[in-house]
């Protein structure tokens, strides 16, 4: 089975398109991310099928945010699918509620720090707290861990500083914004290569379009896996 440090993002409109990708990749990839964009395109059914019929690990990237009781109920419902990872926003009240909803299940709750598509100008537009983005990311990660998060989502640029936190031991760091050497950066602003991300402390990297839109998706996936193996 493939190295599950690589998570392939199925950022396509519907489950049928995603199934074509997973069929192409076969045993080369064992871990997939299904995001909010596919929720109305059969995303939950796809997650269940890949998990229970194909033996894949599943990262459900919903980035939930609401009042505590609503988050708790939503997570409790999603936890019944016996998936692997679920994202919620990294605010402490959201993390605590999500952990309550996932109680008794193996579902790992990951807190989103700052989206890898955002930079300081974007945070200013959103009236977010002043300061350097890396510092804000690390502080949000620390608070998420204190609230009980199993891990966090952060760019590779902040992975080392998060890994150095006293309460990061045993917690997961999952990094989107990973682009193989020579790949287009797409809509990401804070990026690194797979090797850089893992060397900085990431447990899992998320790569989507550079793999499934390649002329040879299997070769593209294996190139990333070879790079991970070299670290």
ABEGO torsion letter per residue (X at the ends): XBBAABBBBBBBABAAAAAAAAAAAEAABABBBBBAAAAAAGAAAAAAAAAAAAGBBBBBBAGBBBBAAAAAAAAAAAAAAGBABBBBBABAAAAAAAAAAABGBABBBBBBBBBAABBAAAAAAAGBBBEBAAAAAAAAAAAAAAAGBABBBBBAAAAAAAAABAAABGBBBBBBGBBBBGBBAEABABBBBAAAAAAAGBABBBBBAAAAABABAAAAAAAAAAAAAAX
